[in-house]
Protein backbone atom coordinates (compact mmCIF):
# COMPACT_ATOMS: atom_id res chain seq x y z
CA UNK A 1 0.00 0.00 0.00
CA UNK A 2 1.19 3.54 -0.69
CA UNK A 3 2.61 5.14 2.42
CA UNK A 4 0.62 8.36 2.02
CA UNK A 5 -2.66 6.43 1.90
CA UNK A 6 -1.69 4.39 4.96
CA UNK A 7 -0.80 7.53 6.95
CA UNK A 8 -4.18 9.01 6.11
CA UNK A 9 -6.13 5.79 6.74
CA UNK A 10 -4.38 5.35 10.10
CA UNK A 11 -5.26 8.94 11.05
CA UNK A 12 -1.62 9.87 11.64
CA UNK A 13 -2.17 12.55 9.01
CA UNK A 14 -5.15 14.90 8.81
CA UNK A 15 -5.34 14.65 5.02
CA UNK A 16 -3.80 12.71 2.21
CA UNK A 17 -2.17 15.84 0.80
CA UNK A 18 -0.58 16.47 4.22
CA UNK A 19 0.73 12.89 4.17
CA UNK A 20 2.16 13.45 0.68
CA UNK A 21 3.91 16.63 1.84
CA UNK A 22 5.38 14.75 4.81
CA UNK A 23 6.75 12.07 2.48
CA UNK A 24 8.25 14.59 0.07
CA UNK A 25 9.80 16.64 2.91
CA UNK A 26 12.32 13.81 3.55
CA UNK A 27 11.42 13.87 7.26
CA UNK A 28 9.67 10.47 7.19
CA UNK A 29 11.63 7.27 7.72
CA UNK A 30 10.51 3.77 6.82
CA UNK A 31 12.62 1.12 8.56
CA UNK A 32 15.35 3.73 9.01
CA UNK A 33 15.42 4.71 5.33
CA UNK A 34 14.54 8.28 4.36
CA UNK A 35 11.37 8.49 2.25
CA UNK A 36 11.13 11.15 -0.41
CA UNK A 37 8.18 9.88 -2.47
CA UNK A 38 4.60 9.35 -1.40
CA UNK A 39 4.34 6.27 -3.64
CA UNK A 40 6.72 4.27 -1.40
CA UNK A 41 5.24 0.97 -0.25
CA UNK A 42 4.46 0.16 3.36
CA UNK A 43 3.88 -3.39 4.68
CA UNK A 44 2.90 -4.88 8.04
CA UNK A 45 5.90 -5.05 10.36
CA UNK A 46 7.48 -1.87 8.98
CA UNK A 47 8.54 0.88 11.38
CA UNK A 48 7.64 4.48 10.54
CA UNK A 49 9.08 7.52 12.30
CA UNK A 50 8.73 11.23 11.74
CA UNK A 51 9.14 14.45 13.74
CA UNK A 52 6.15 16.29 15.11
CA UNK A 53 7.20 19.56 16.68
CA UNK A 54 9.81 18.79 19.36
CA UNK A 55 9.05 15.06 19.43
CA UNK A 56 9.31 12.01 17.23
CA UNK A 57 6.41 9.73 16.41
CA UNK A 58 7.43 6.12 15.86
CA UNK A 59 4.96 3.33 15.09
CA UNK A 60 5.07 -0.26 13.87
CA UNK A 61 2.61 -1.02 11.07
CA UNK A 62 0.35 -3.87 12.18
CA UNK A 63 -2.18 -4.00 9.35
CA UNK A 64 -3.32 -2.47 6.08
CA UNK A 65 -6.87 -1.42 5.28
CA UNK A 66 -8.97 -0.48 2.28
CA UNK A 67 -10.61 2.63 3.77
CA UNK A 68 -10.30 5.41 6.33
CA UNK A 69 -12.50 4.18 9.11
CA UNK A 70 -13.27 5.51 12.58
CA UNK A 71 -10.47 6.15 15.06
CA UNK A 72 -11.14 2.84 16.83
CA UNK A 73 -10.28 1.01 13.60
CA UNK A 74 -7.31 3.31 12.93
CA UNK A 75 -5.76 2.40 16.30
CA UNK A 76 -5.63 -1.24 15.23
CA UNK A 77 -3.41 -0.42 12.23
CA UNK A 78 -0.27 0.34 14.26
CA UNK A 79 1.51 0.05 17.61
CA UNK A 80 3.17 3.15 19.10
CA UNK A 81 6.86 2.52 19.84
CA UNK A 82 7.55 5.67 21.87
CA UNK A 83 5.55 7.14 24.75
CA UNK A 84 3.32 9.97 23.60
CA UNK A 85 4.25 13.35 25.09
CA UNK A 86 0.97 14.86 26.20
CA UNK A 87 1.56 18.60 25.76
CA UNK A 88 2.86 18.60 22.19
CA UNK A 89 0.85 15.78 20.65
CA UNK A 90 -2.46 17.12 21.89
CA UNK A 91 -2.42 19.29 18.74
CA UNK A 92 -1.60 16.33 16.45
CA UNK A 93 -4.59 15.01 14.46
CA UNK A 94 -3.76 11.41 15.39
CA UNK A 95 -3.19 12.07 19.11
CA UNK A 96 -5.95 9.75 20.33
CA UNK A 97 -4.57 6.88 18.27
CA UNK A 98 -1.06 7.32 19.67
CA UNK A 99 -2.07 6.41 23.19
CA UNK A 100 -0.98 2.84 24.06
CA UNK A 101 -3.85 0.42 24.61
C-alpha positions in Angstrom: 0.0 0.0 0.0 1.2 3.5 -0.7 2.6 5.1 2.4 0.6 8.4 2.0 -2.7 6.4 1.9 -1.7 4.4 5.0 -0.8 7.5 7.0 -4.2 9.0 6.1 -6.1 5.8 6.7 -4.4 5.4 10.1 -5.3 8.9 11.1 -1.6 9.9 11.6 -2.2 12.5 9.0 -5.1 14.9 8.8 -5.3 14.7 5.0 -3.8 12.7 2.2 -2.2 15.8 0.8 -0.6 16.5 4.2 0.7 12.9 4.2 2.2 13.5 0.7 3.9 16.6 1.8 5.4 14.7 4.8 6.7 12.1 2.5 8.3 14.6 0.1 9.8 16.6 2.9 12.3 13.8 3.5 11.4 13.9 7.3 9.7 10.5 7.2 11.6 7.3 7.7 10.5 3.8 6.8 12.6 1.1 8.6 15.4 3.7 9.0 15.4 4.7 5.3 14.5 8.3 4.4 11.4 8.5 2.3 11.1 11.2 -0.4 8.2 9.9 -2.5 4.6 9.3 -1.4 4.3 6.3 -3.6 6.7 4.3 -1.4 5.2 1.0 -0.3 4.5 0.2 3.4 3.9 -3.4 4.7 2.9 -4.9 8.0 5.9 -5.1 10.4 7.5 -1.9 9.0 8.5 0.9 11.4 7.6 4.5 10.5 9.1 7.5 12.3 8.7 11.2 11.7 9.1 14.4 13.7 6.2 16.3 15.1 7.2 19.6 16.7 9.8 18.8 19.4 9.1 15.1 19.4 9.3 12.0 17.2 6.4 9.7 16.4 7.4 6.1 15.9 5.0 3.3 15.1 5.1 -0.3 13.9 2.6 -1.0 11.1 0.3 -3.9 12.2 -2.2 -4.0 9.4 -3.3 -2.5 6.1 -6.9 -1.4 5.3 -9.0 -0.5 2.3 -10.6 2.6 3.8 -10.3 5.4 6.3 -12.5 4.2 9.1 -13.3 5.5 12.6 -10.5 6.2 15.1 -11.1 2.8 16.8 -10.3 1.0 13.6 -7.3 3.3 12.9 -5.8 2.4 16.3 -5.6 -1.2 15.2 -3.4 -0.4 12.2 -0.3 0.3 14.3 1.5 0.1 17.6 3.2 3.1 19.1 6.9 2.5 19.8 7.6 5.7 21.9 5.5 7.1 24.7 3.3 10.0 23.6 4.3 13.4 25.1 1.0 14.9 26.2 1.6 18.6 25.8 2.9 18.6 22.2 0.8 15.8 20.6 -2.5 17.1 21.9 -2.4 19.3 18.7 -1.6 16.3 16.4 -4.6 15.0 14.5 -3.8 11.4 15.4 -3.2 12.1 19.1 -6.0 9.8 20.3 -4.6 6.9 18.3 -1.1 7.3 19.7 -2.1 6.4 23.2 -1.0 2.8 24.1 -3.9 0.4 24.6 
